[in-house]
Amino acid sequence: MALFDVRMPANAAMFFGFLMQIASFDFIPMDLLYEIIFPNKIESEPLSANFDQIGLSSKYFLYNLGSMILVFAMIPIKILLYFVLKPLNHFKRVRKIRRNLWRSTFWNVTIATIKESFTVVVICVLINLRELKFDDVNQTVNSILTLAFGFTFLCFPVVAVILLLVKFDKLQTEYV
């Protein structure tokens, strides 16, 4: 653990803290919302001073994830909307909306979100894996989310490689 206890210079900490805010889509102060949702949260110390300096100041998965959870919550909402609009598919405008939902939800946005947030989510998962507890509601929610996101994000590269290998012949292009 001595490796994690080395302090980084203040300007580097500020720079990496700013990058972490961008990487975690930290555009809404989620700490205030989490305090309302989970009023009896047990205080948690950061894993080390370096993690604290870049904004990962808790061992709770949701607190470290920040506003990124809202981006992930939009994916199932868009999928639900896609299927709710199915009975209205005979309208041209609805067909266009559903086509755009299909493209963005099942390909573009979901893959881009997972790809761009991969490092942050994996760091948050690995931090919280050390503190998996099911003693109260707050810890149970954090532990379940840690396991779900951990499984999803750690399996994503394996699934992507398998899909690429299965479809390799269709992905090859000949140069003219």
C-alpha positions in Angstrom: 0.0 0.0 0.0 3.0 2.3 0.2 2.7 2.8 -3.6 -0.7 4.6 -3.1 0.5 6.8 -0.3 2.9 8.9 -2.3 1.6 12.4 -2.7 1.5 14.0 -6.1 2.4 17.6 -6.6 -0.5 20.1 -6.2 -0.6 21.2 -9.8 -0.7 17.6 -11.0 -3.5 16.8 -8.5 -5.5 19.8 -9.8 -5.0 18.7 -13.4 -5.9 15.1 -12.8 -8.8 16.1 -10.6 -10.1 18.3 -13.5 -9.7 15.4 -16.0 -11.6 13.0 -13.6 -14.5 15.5 -13.5 -14.6 15.5 -17.3 -14.2 11.7 -17.6 -16.9 11.0 -15.0 -19.4 13.4 -16.7 -19.5 15.3 -13.3 -21.9 18.1 -14.3 -24.4 17.9 -11.4 -23.5 17.9 -7.7 -24.6 14.4 -7.0 -23.4 14.4 -3.4 -26.4 16.6 -2.4 -28.8 14.2 -4.2 -27.2 11.1 -2.6 -27.5 12.7 0.9 -31.3 13.0 0.3 -31.6 9.5 -1.1 -29.3 7.8 1.5 -29.6 9.9 4.7 -28.0 7.4 7.0 -24.8 6.9 5.0 -21.8 5.7 7.0 -18.9 8.1 6.4 -16.1 6.6 4.3 -12.5 7.7 4.0 -10.8 7.8 0.6 -8.6 4.8 -0.3 -5.5 7.1 -0.2 -4.5 10.7 -0.4 -4.0 10.4 -4.2 -7.5 9.1 -4.8 -8.8 12.0 -2.6 -6.9 14.5 -4.7 -8.4 13.4 -8.0 -12.0 13.4 -6.6 -12.5 9.7 -5.5 -12.9 10.7 -1.9 -15.1 7.8 -0.8 -15.2 4.1 -0.9 -18.9 4.3 -1.9 -19.4 3.4 -5.6 -22.2 5.9 -6.3 -20.3 8.8 -4.7 -17.2 8.2 -6.7 -19.2 7.6 -9.9 -20.7 11.1 -9.7 -23.1 12.2 -12.5 -22.1 9.3 -14.7 -24.9 7.2 -13.2 -27.4 9.5 -14.9 -25.9 8.8 -18.3 -26.1 5.0 -17.5 -29.7 5.4 -16.3 -30.7 6.9 -19.7 -29.9 3.7 -21.5 -32.7 1.6 -20.1 -35.1 4.5 -20.3 -34.4 4.9 -24.0 -34.8 1.1 -24.5 -38.2 1.3 -22.7 -39.2 4.2 -24.9 -38.2 2.3 -28.0 -40.6 -0.5 -27.1 -43.4 1.7 -25.9 -43.4 3.5 -29.2 -43.7 0.2 -31.2 -47.5 0.2 -31.4 -47.4 3.7 -33.0 -44.9 2.6 -35.7 -47.4 3.3 -38.5 -46.7 7.0 -38.1 -43.7 8.2 -40.1 -42.4 10.5 -37.3 -42.6 7.7 -34.8 -40.7 5.3 -37.2 -38.0 8.0 -37.5 -37.8 8.4 -33.7 -37.6 4.6 -33.2 -34.9 4.3 -35.8 -32.8 7.0 -34.1 -33.4 5.4 -30.7 -32.3 2.0 -32.1 -29.1 3.5 -33.6 -28.2 5.6 -30.5 -29.2 3.2 -27.8 -28.0 -0.2 -29.1 -24.9 1.0 -30.9 -23.5 4.6 -30.8 -24.3 6.1 -27.4 -24.1 2.9 -25.3 -20.8 1.8 -26.8 -19.3 5.3 -26.6 -20.5 5.7 -23.0 -19.0 2.4 -22.0 -15.8 3.0 -23.9 -15.3 6.6 -22.6 -16.1 5.8 -19.0 -14.4 2.4 -18.8 -11.4 3.5 -16.7 -13.4 5.6 -14.2 -16.0 2.9 -13.6 -13.4 0.1 -13.2 -11.5 2.3 -10.7 -14.8 2.9 -8.8 -15.6 -0.8 -8.9 -12.2 -1.9 -7.7 -12.2 0.7 -4.8 -15.6 -0.6 -3.6 -14.8 -4.3 -4.0 -12.7 -3.9 -0.9 -15.8 -2.7 1.0 -18.6 -5.1 -0.1 -21.0 -5.1 2.8 -24.7 -5.7 3.1 -25.3 -4.4 6.6 -27.7 -1.6 5.7 -29.6 -0.2 2.7 -26.8 2.2 1.6 -24.1 -0.5 1.7 -26.4 -3.0 0.0 -27.2 -0.6 -2.9 -23.5 0.3 -3.3 -22.4 -3.4 -3.2 -25.1 -4.5 -5.7 -24.2 -1.7 -8.1 -20.5 -2.5 -7.7 -21.1 -6.1 -8.6 -23.4 -5.3 -11.5 -21.2 -2.6 -13.1 -18.1 -4.7 -12.4 -19.5 -7.7 -14.2 -20.7 -5.5 -17.1 -17.5 -3.5 -17.5 -15.0 -6.3 -16.9 -16.9 -8.6 -19.4 -17.3 -5.8 -22.1 -13.8 -6.3 -23.6 -14.2 -10.0 -23.7 -17.6 -9.8 -25.4 -16.3 -7.2 -27.9 -13.4 -9.4 -28.8 -15.7 -12.5 -29.3 -18.0 -10.4 -31.5 -15.1 -9.1 -33.6 -13.7 -12.6 -34.0 -17.1 -14.1 -35.0 -17.8 -11.3 -37.5 -14.1 -11.0 -38.7 -14.8 -12.1 -42.2 -17.6 -9.4 -42.6 -15.3 -6.7 -41.1 -12.5 -7.3 -43.5 -12.3 -4.9 -46.4 -10.1 -5.2 -49.5 -8.0 -2.3 -50.5 -8.3 -1.3 -54.1 
